Amino acid sequence: MRRIAIAVLSTISALVLLFSYHTSTNSQPAAAGPGTARSAGTAGGAASTTSAPPDPTTSSTPAAGSTSSAGSPAAAGTAGTYTGDAVATRWGPVQVEITVQDGKITAAAAIQYPQGNHRDEEINAYAVPMLNQETIQAQSADIDAVSGATITSSGYIESLQSAIDKAQL
Amino acid sequence: MSPAASPAANPAAGGPGSSPVPPGPATPPAPTALPRLGGPARLGEQPRRAFVAQIMGLPMSLHVRGPAARGPEVAEAAEATFAALRADHELFSTYRESSQVSRIRRGDLRLSDAHPRVRRVAALCEQARQRTGGAFSAWLPDATGAPAFDPTGLVKGWAAEQAFTALGRRLARLGPHDALLSAGGDVIVACTRTDTPDWQIGIEDPRDRSRLLLTVPLRRGAIATSGTAARGQHIRDPATGSPPAGLLSATVVSPSLTWADVYATAAYVRGPTAAPWLTTLPNHAAILIHPDGTLHTLP
């Protein structure tokens, strides 16, 4: 249980860091797609139910702290900004600041990174695939490519990839 | 569009076959080429076009997104991408008697005399063997059981990555464009636009190929999956010569398609010991699918 909690926690740090990466490199205001902010840690059922970031009451979500909208480009209206405690990860301490609106994270920034490495590398060290199992059936039309065991030329015509390609030829 | 990575992260770059190239005029140098997951919701629709070719016995699907996507320059760039892949097929195919790899296998050609790209791949294969603790090897038993040079397991991802990198340079001249290349299910993407949604990569269910288990949003980097679903059992454990057991499939998200491919193969071969090994790889993520259908995501 403790392991799962830690996994979820580091996943959240990961997501938050990833989102902050976007905010720091894109000229667009931070749009930390709440729709994709579903993540899971370990095995199948149990972990996939942890809809991590949107719930600020989860123990593993950064605790509510000082509120300020500075540095939160997407903050608007009733948005609250929360600064989490520094969390020890296997990469080093991470402290994050998130902006929550309607129970969803709309912006995030890491204010403390593991030391000794370039920031981008650290952010990307948390490159956790974001699982989106709940929406996959409904959104399969939005898939751009399929990764699976290698498909051969002969198998291509029946593949999902072929259907995706056809729509764009 | 600059998939070129730091030397440590992407040994495929900077080989004898490639030259260091400055970023295109419209492409700010990317800080790193590490995978970038997640991101903004759909913001606007850009013109888009797919190109498909059958090369190396694999379907190659190339998607380009951006203002020139449906124009002649992008069509030319796509053709050049496929031409580069066909050229590598000529060098590396074990099915073509005349390929350099076939000649090496027959003993007609020494590796040291081979084309620089072949030597480059041989060096990468050795690096892959070391990095995977022997789970990946380019020396596999031939029909007689004797070990023979077969870099096929690395060539596909490497060649696709090389061609994709060159494509990125061509596209950069046309302004910001996004691109995606799938080489038979191993996928590399790059985005230089900021107004586009992430590429959504579906990971197929190895038990039912018509289903997807999950999606991975990706703006830069690569995803490769190794498993048995498509071609039956074609992977052998270099240590035992037997087909591996223990996982239905292994998917690796990496800054580099070459290494995504190698690590996915190695993880699949390792089976039960894949997970602890994968966690030792910096900047990589993985999804393991167990025989009972459970998903294990790392880190």
Interface residues (C-beta under 8 A of the other chain):
Chain A: S10 L15 L18 F19 Y21 H22 T25 N26 S27 Q28 A31 A32 G33 G35 T36 A37 A40 G41 T42 A43 G44 G45 A47 S48 H118 D120 E121 N124 A125 Y126 A127 V128 P129 M130 L131 N132 Q133 T135 I136 Q139 S140 D142 I143 D144 A145 V146 S147 G148 A149 T150 I151 T152 S153 G155 Y156 S159 L160 Q161 S162 I164 D165 K166 A167 Q168 L169
Chain B: P31 T32 L34 P35 R36 L37 G38 G39 P40 A41 L43 R48 R49 A50 F51 V52 Q54 G57 L58 P59 S61 H63 K156 L180 S182 G184 G185 D186 V187 V189 T194 D195 D198 W199 Q200 I201 G202 I203 E204 P206 R209 S210 L212 L213 L214 T215 V216 P217 G221 I223 A224 T225 S226 G227 T228 A229 A230 R231 S249 T251 V253 P255 P282 N283 H284 A285 I287 H290 G293 T294 L295 H296 T297 P299
